């Protein structure tokens, strides 16, 4: 929890740092940049190659993809090869999802890919970035950025034949920032250049503020604890006797309180099942309901399994809903088979 707090605090501080400071503080992006000349909708015949070191770029020239044209491309040791694509080469779509989907955003977007785009997740190179979080209405806006694999197949194959193996593509989004598009992964979002960890002096300032905020409550608590220990030491005998009486009263409490306590430990499954009946959409049916104390597992069929996470997250009876297994689509019904786990709210 402490690590999550520091991470959140760092992101909040980064939002107040000017964009030009972020670019100055970004870590090294040294790379061999390869940009197709012309749009990638048609197989390119030429690529422009440049070398980026310490934030400065030097144009090395243009090289033909056919014949032995790429054999003349320099190969700086230790530098990765990165494709540079124009914003017009990339398809973009903004998707609105429940805010609770952010925890497994990449998995949810992969499930929804065929519904939101004409492609499956295996047919494209893709990534995403969070555009807006509407906490008041519990919604999240994410921008999908994708390129069909077929468009880059000829270019990547020509580079691979000469030993150049680009692992990612760099896409300029506007004039201020860029997005990294993985070419060898499953489409999980890469960190934007404008939001990477700040260097000196911005990093030192943020770290100092975060440390001060984190340490101050503990220092106050330590001072209060010392004063409290001194008071307890003076009246330890009376405190011990009072604790003994309190435990005896609790032990002799009425049977109704004991029953309620046991029901709370069991998670009150009937109440949870009644809440699920109200929460689940009409096109959703459960085939299995399992509860062990405060843990609940639901299995069943639904016309849209991705909507269930938001519906369950909005309940005051359940919290932290997430998919326990990949969603399976059955086209013959049509329906989606899902398994969701959640915690019963105290």
C-alpha positions, 0 to 999 in steps of 0.5 A, spaced: 500 500 500 505 504 501 508 503 494 502 504 491 501 511 495 508 513 492 506 511 485 500 515 485 503 521 489 508 521 483 503 521 478 499 527 481 506 531 482 508 529 474 501 533 472 504 539 475 510 539 471 511 543 465 511 539 458 518 541 456 521 539 463 518 532 462 521 532 455 528 534 458 527 529 464 526 523 460 531 518 460 535 516 454 531 514 447 537 513 443 535 508 437 536 507 430 530 510 427 527 507 420 521 511 417 518 508 411 517 514 405 510 514 404 504 511 407 504 504 409 497 503 406 502 501 400 508 497 401 514 502 401 520 502 397 524 506 401 526 508 408 529 514 411 534 512 416 536 517 422 540 516 428 538 519 435 543 520 441 542 524 447 536 527 444 539 529 438 538 526 431 542 525 425 539 523 418 543 518 415 540 517 408 535 513 404 535 506 403 531 502 398 528 495 401 529 491 394 536 488 392 541 490 397 539 497 399 539 495 406 546 492 407 548 499 407 544 501 413 549 503 419 548 498 425 550 502 431 552 497 437 547 497 443 542 501 439 535 498 438 532 499 431 525 503 432 520 504 426 517 511 426 510 511 423 506 517 422 500 519 425 496 518 419 499 511 418 495 509 425 488 507 426 485 510 432 479 509 436 476 512 443 473 507 447 469 508 453 469 503 459 467 502 466 472 505 471 473 499 474 476 496 468 482 500 468 485 494 473 485 489 467 485 494 461 489 491 456 485 484 457 478 488 457 480 491 450 483 485 447 476 481 449 472 487 446 477 488 440 473 484 435 467 488 437 470 495 437 474 494 431 474 490 424 480 486 427 482 481 432 487 482 437 492 477 433 491 481 426 494 487 429 499 491 432 496 495 438 497 499 444 492 504 448 493 510 452 488 513 458 485 519 455 480 521 461 478 518 468 471 520 470 470 518 477 464 522 478 460 517 473 465 511 474 467 512 466 474 511 463 476 513 456 481 510 453 484 511 446 486 505 442 492 505 437 493 500 432 496 498 425 494 492 421 500 487 421 499 486 414 501 493 412 507 492 416 509 485 413 513 487 407 517 492 411 518 488 417 520 482 413 525 486 408 528 489 415 529 482 418 532 479 412 538 484 413 538 482 420 534 489 423 529 486 428 525 492 430 521 490 437 517 497 437 514 502 433 514 510 435 508 514 433 508 521 433 501 524 437 501 531 436 507 535 436 509 534 443 509 527 445 509 520 442 507 513 443 511 506 443 507 501 439 510 494 441 511 489 435 513 483 439 508 483 444 501 482 446 499 489 445 499 492 452 500 499 453 507 502 453 509 508 457 508 515 454 514 519 453 511 525 456 510 521 463 516 517 464 520 518 471 523 525 471 530 526 472 534 532 476 532 537 478 524 535 477 525 528 480 529 530 486 523 535 487 518 530 487 522 525 491 523 530 496 516 532 496 513 525 496 518 523 502 516 529 506 508 527 505 510 520 507 514 521 513 510 527 517 504 522 519 509 517 521 513 522 525 506 525 528 504 518 530 511 516 533 510 522 538 503 521 540 505 514 541 510 515 546 506 520 550 500 514 550 505 509 552 507 514 558 500 514 560 499 507 560 505 505 564 502 509 570 495 506 570 497 499 567 494 495 573 487 499 572 487 498 564 489 490 565 483 490 570 478 494 565 480 489 559 479 483 563 472 486 565 471 488 557 473 481 555 468 478 560 462 482 557 464 480 550 464 473 552 457 473 556 454 477 550 447 475 548 446 469 543 443 474 537 449 478 537 453 471 536 449 469 531 450 475 527 457 475 528 457 468 525 453 470 519 458 476 518 464 471 518 460 466 513 459 472 508 451 472 508 451 468 502 443 469 501 444 477 501 449 476 496 445 472 492 439 477 492 444 483 491 446 479 484 439 478 482 438 485 482 445 487 479 446 482 473 443 484 466 437 480 464 441 477 458 446 474 464 445 467 467 449 464 473 451 456 472 455 456 478 455 461 485 460 459 490 462 463 496 467 462 501 467 467 507 468 473 504 470 471 497 465 470 491 466 466 485 461 467 479 460 463 473 455 463 467 453 466 460 452 473 458 451 477 452 456 482 454 461 479 459 465 486 459 459 490 462 459 485 468 465 488 471 462 495 471 455 493 474 458 489 480 463 494 481 457 499 482 454 495 488 455 496 495 455 489 497 461 487 492 468 490 491 474 488 487 471 484 481 475 481 476 475 476 471 478 469 474 479 466 467 479 469 459 472 470 457 470 465 452 465 467 446 460 462 443 457 464 436 452 459 436 448 462 442 451 467 441 453 468 448 460 469 452 462 464 458 465 468 464 468 467 471 468 472 475 471 473 482 469 478 487 470 480 495 464 481 499 464 488 502 464 488 510 
